[in-house]
Every structure is written in structure tokens, then in C-alpha cells.
Amino acid sequence: MNNGYARNCITDADYSVDLVDIIASLYNLLHQEITGEKYDYMFHWANKIGSYVNENIFDKIIGGSN
């Protein structure tokens, strides 16, 4: 499905990041910083339109694991 924008914003041989995943993950971090709890609801909205979003792509980086 073409949504009119390039979904993959970082691509090399083994690594690709979806722009929507970055936005959802950043929103999750912002919401957690402001309210003290994760939003974890972006997947619900994506699922309603038959899509998928990974809203926790920065958890490994923040947690210190590779």
C-alpha cells in the first residue's frame, strides 16, 4: 500500500526503520515523561485501520542493551 510518503527513513544492508514507528515511539516517550506512564495505545489505532506500528523501538537503546 502506498501512503504517499517513504515509509523507510533509514535503510542499509540489515537495518530499516519505519517513520511511523519513530513517531509512535517518540510520542510514547513524551507521554511517559509528562504523565509518568507509557501511552502504549498507538498500536490500537494502527490496528483499527489494518496496519501495524512498533511503538517501543527506543526501549533497547534506553535500557542499554544492543
N, C-alpha and C positions, 0 to 999 in steps of 0.2 A: 504494500500500500504506500503510495506517495502522498505525504502530507504537505508537500511544497517547501520543505526545508531538508537540509542534510542532517540525518539523524546521527551519524557517527562523526564526532568532532575531533577525536584523537584516534589515529589508526597507524599501526606499524605491523610488523610481521605477526605478532602474537597478542596484540592488545588493542582493544577498541572500546571507547566509552560513548554511551548514548547521551546526547544532550539533555533529553528528558530526565534521565537518571541523575545527572548532575544537578539539575534544577530541583528535583524532588528531594535529593539528599541534602542540598543546601537549605531548603525550606525546613526539613526535619531538624537540622542543627540549629537553625534560627529559632524555631518554635521551642526546642528544648532549652535553649539559652534564656528565652524570655519567660517561659512558663514552668520550667523545671521538669517537664515530661516530654517524651517524644510524641510527634504527631502520628506517625505510623498509619496514616489513613489514605495517603496518596494512591496506594495500590488499589484500594476500594474504588476510587474514582476511575482509574485506568481500566480496571476490570469491568466496570459498567459499560464501557464502550468497546469491550472485546480486546483490550490491549494489556500490556504488562509494563510495570515500572519497578526498578530496583531502587528503593529509597534509602538504602543504607550503604552506599558504596565507599564512604569515608570511614566506616567503623574500624576496618583493619588498620588504616593509617593512624587514626586517633588512638587506637589501642596499642600501637607499637609493634604489631606483627606485620609480616611481609605479605 
